[in-house]
Amino acid sequence: MTISKATIEDVPALHELVNRAYRGEESLRGWASEANILDGARIDTDTLTEYINDKDITILKYTSDAGEIEACVYLEAQGEKLYLGMLSVLPHLQDKGLGRRLLQEAELFAKNMNKPVITMTVITTRHQLIDWYVRRGYQRTGKRLPFHAETKFGIPKVPIELEVLEKLVDEIE
């Protein structure tokens, strides 16, 4: 199993992975599903293509020995910070350490890019996910943001807010 930078050839597999991890019936087999709070796709291929072509964005992929992309994470340089998002693991592989491994790789990536802070947003009602990040050293900042006004990341079934979590790179071992 390897972790490497995703390429344009990976867009179809990334599209399938992210949507399987977050939305639809299959996502309910894992613990990271958003299917109960959002309808529609989590990501489309056009957006993924834009991400791959953006010099400030890196998507790291976790590939099995058989060559299947089983997990990924989105990283975007934003000034002094590295934004981390879209941490996705196939539902049947959640709780196997893939997400943790990708998170550690993302933290090393931030350190190597001299980004002193990793920042992310998490849906405020996703308590289990927030707790997972807090156990890995991310701090709740108390800052909240509105969910995306456009529906390209999903159609809310309930009112949604995002909470900002951060981790200092100096605290990364």
C-alpha positions as CSV (number, residue, x, y, z in Angstrom):
1,M,0.0,0.0,0.0
2,T,1.3,3.4,-0.9
3,I,0.4,7.1,-0.4
4,S,1.1,9.4,-3.4
5,K,-0.1,12.5,-5.1
6,A,-3.2,12.0,-7.2
7,T,-3.1,12.8,-10.9
8,I,-5.6,13.7,-13.6
9,E,-5.9,9.9,-14.4
10,D,-7.2,9.3,-10.9
11,V,-10.2,11.6,-11.2
12,P,-12.8,8.9,-12.0
13,A,-11.6,6.7,-9.1
14,L,-11.5,9.6,-6.7
15,H,-15.0,10.7,-7.8
16,E,-16.3,7.2,-7.0
17,L,-14.4,6.9,-3.7
18,V,-15.4,10.3,-2.3
19,N,-19.1,9.8,-3.2
20,R,-19.2,6.2,-1.9
21,A,-17.6,7.4,1.4
22,Y,-19.9,10.3,2.1
23,R,-23.3,9.7,0.3
24,G,-25.7,7.1,-0.6
25,E,-26.7,3.7,0.8
26,E,-23.2,2.3,0.8
27,S,-21.8,5.2,2.9
28,L,-24.1,4.2,5.7
29,R,-21.9,1.0,6.2
30,G,-19.2,3.3,7.4
31,W,-19.2,5.9,10.3
32,A,-18.3,8.9,8.1
33,S,-21.5,9.1,6.1
34,E,-23.3,12.4,5.5
35,A,-26.2,10.7,3.8
36,N,-28.6,11.5,6.7
37,I,-27.9,15.3,6.5
38,L,-27.1,15.9,2.8
39,D,-28.5,14.8,-0.6
40,G,-26.7,14.8,-3.9
41,A,-23.1,14.1,-4.7
42,R,-20.2,15.1,-2.4
43,I,-18.0,16.0,-5.4
44,D,-18.2,16.0,-9.2
45,T,-15.5,15.2,-11.7
46,D,-15.2,18.8,-13.0
47,T,-14.4,20.0,-9.4
48,L,-11.9,17.2,-8.9
49,T,-10.3,18.1,-12.3
50,E,-10.0,21.7,-11.2
51,Y,-8.4,20.6,-7.9
52,I,-5.8,18.4,-9.6
53,N,-4.9,21.3,-12.0
54,D,-4.6,23.9,-9.2
55,K,-0.9,24.4,-8.1
56,D,-2.1,25.2,-4.5
57,I,-4.0,22.0,-4.1
58,T,-2.7,18.4,-3.6
59,I,-4.8,15.3,-3.3
60,L,-3.0,12.5,-1.6
61,K,-4.3,9.0,-2.4
62,Y,-3.9,5.7,-0.5
63,T,-3.6,2.9,-3.0
64,S,-3.9,-0.8,-2.3
65,D,-1.4,-3.4,-3.5
66,A,-4.0,-4.2,-6.2
67,G,-3.9,-0.6,-7.4
68,E,-7.3,0.5,-6.1
69,I,-7.6,3.9,-4.5
70,E,-9.0,3.2,-1.1
71,A,-8.7,6.6,0.6
72,C,-7.7,10.2,-0.2
73,V,-7.3,13.6,1.4
74,Y,-7.5,17.2,0.0
75,L,-4.8,19.7,0.9
76,E,-4.8,23.3,0.0
77,A,-2.1,25.9,0.7
78,Q,-3.9,29.0,2.1
79,G,-1.3,31.6,3.1
80,E,0.4,30.4,6.3
81,K,-2.0,27.5,6.7
82,L,-2.7,24.2,5.1
83,Y,-6.4,23.5,4.7
84,L,-7.3,19.8,5.0
85,G,-10.6,18.4,3.8
86,M,-12.3,15.6,2.0
87,L,-10.6,12.9,4.0
88,S,-12.3,9.9,2.4
89,V,-12.1,6.2,3.1
90,L,-14.2,3.4,1.4
91,P,-17.0,2.5,3.9
92,H,-16.0,-1.1,4.3
93,L,-12.4,-0.1,5.2
94,Q,-13.3,2.6,7.7
95,D,-11.8,1.8,11.2
96,K,-8.8,0.1,9.6
97,G,-6.3,3.0,10.1
98,L,-6.3,4.3,6.5
99,G,-7.7,7.7,7.5
100,R,-5.3,8.0,10.4
101,R,-2.4,7.1,8.1
102,L,-3.5,9.7,5.5
103,L,-3.9,12.3,8.2
104,Q,-0.3,11.6,9.4
105,E,1.0,12.0,5.9
106,A,-1.0,15.2,5.5
107,E,0.6,16.6,8.7
108,L,4.1,15.7,7.4
109,F,3.2,17.4,4.1
110,A,2.3,20.6,6.0
111,K,5.5,20.4,8.0
112,N,7.5,20.0,4.8
113,M,5.7,23.0,3.2
114,N,6.5,25.1,6.2
115,K,2.8,25.6,7.0
116,P,2.7,26.2,10.8
117,V,-1.1,25.4,11.1
118,I,-3.4,22.8,9.6
119,T,-7.0,24.0,9.5
120,M,-10.2,22.3,8.5
121,T,-14.0,22.6,8.8
122,V,-16.3,19.9,10.0
123,I,-20.1,19.9,10.1
124,T,-21.0,20.9,13.7
125,T,-23.4,18.0,14.2
126,R,-20.8,15.4,13.3
127,H,-19.7,14.9,16.9
128,Q,-18.1,11.5,16.4
129,L,-15.9,13.0,13.6
130,I,-15.0,16.1,15.6
131,D,-14.0,13.9,18.5
132,W,-11.9,11.7,16.2
133,Y,-9.9,14.8,15.1
134,V,-9.6,16.2,18.7
135,R,-8.1,12.8,19.7
136,R,-5.5,13.4,17.0
137,G,-4.5,16.8,18.4
138,Y,-6.9,19.1,16.5
139,Q,-8.3,21.9,18.6
140,R,-11.8,23.4,18.4
141,T,-11.4,27.1,17.7
142,G,-14.9,28.1,18.5
143,K,-15.2,29.7,15.0
144,R,-18.2,28.6,12.9
145,L,-18.9,29.2,9.3
146,P,-22.1,28.8,7.2
147,F,-22.3,25.7,5.0
148,H,-21.7,26.3,1.3
149,A,-24.4,28.4,-0.4
150,E,-24.1,26.6,-3.7
151,T,-25.2,23.0,-3.9
152,K,-22.2,21.5,-5.6
153,F,-21.1,19.9,-2.4
154,G,-24.6,18.6,-1.6
155,I,-28.1,19.7,-0.8
156,P,-28.7,20.1,3.0
157,K,-31.7,18.2,4.5
158,V,-31.3,20.1,7.7
159,P,-29.6,23.5,8.6
160,I,-25.8,23.0,8.6
161,E,-23.0,25.0,10.1
162,L,-19.2,24.2,9.9
163,E,-16.9,24.3,12.8
164,V,-13.2,25.3,12.3
165,L,-10.6,22.9,13.9
166,E,-6.8,23.6,13.8
167,K,-3.6,21.9,14.7
168,L,-0.2,23.5,15.1
169,V,2.4,21.8,13.0
170,D,5.0,22.2,15.8
171,E,2.9,19.7,17.8
172,I,3.2,17.1,15.0
173,E,5.7,14.3,15.8
